[in-house]
Amino acid sequence: MDNQPKNPLHGVTLEQILVELEQRLGWRTLGEQVKIKCFTDAPSIKSSLKFLRKTPWARDKVEALYIHTINNKPIRRPKSAPRPTSDRAPDTSAFVWPSMKK
């Protein structure tokens, strides 16, 4: 198997890309960013996958948006989701200081 450490899409399926973009941006924003009918008219993962697999130019645009999004934007959280609390101390049981001896 090829080792592609600089390729951010290596090992990521088209379905994973769509799910991630839908979670981060939502269908409305996704449809505004990439002008594709499958994102604006009754959008679903299944219909979008079918279209993107058959249409290379659209897939290229979605992959470019994915790369831009994962590098620049935090995940959109639902308003009802509780925010993570930092009341407790972080778990440091797995950390081991390196030995200074040579």
Secondary structure by P-SEA (a helix, b strand, c coil): cccccccccccccaaaaaaaaaaaccaaaaaaacccccccccccaaaaaaaaaacaaaaaaaaaaaaaaaaccccccccccccccccccccccccccccccc
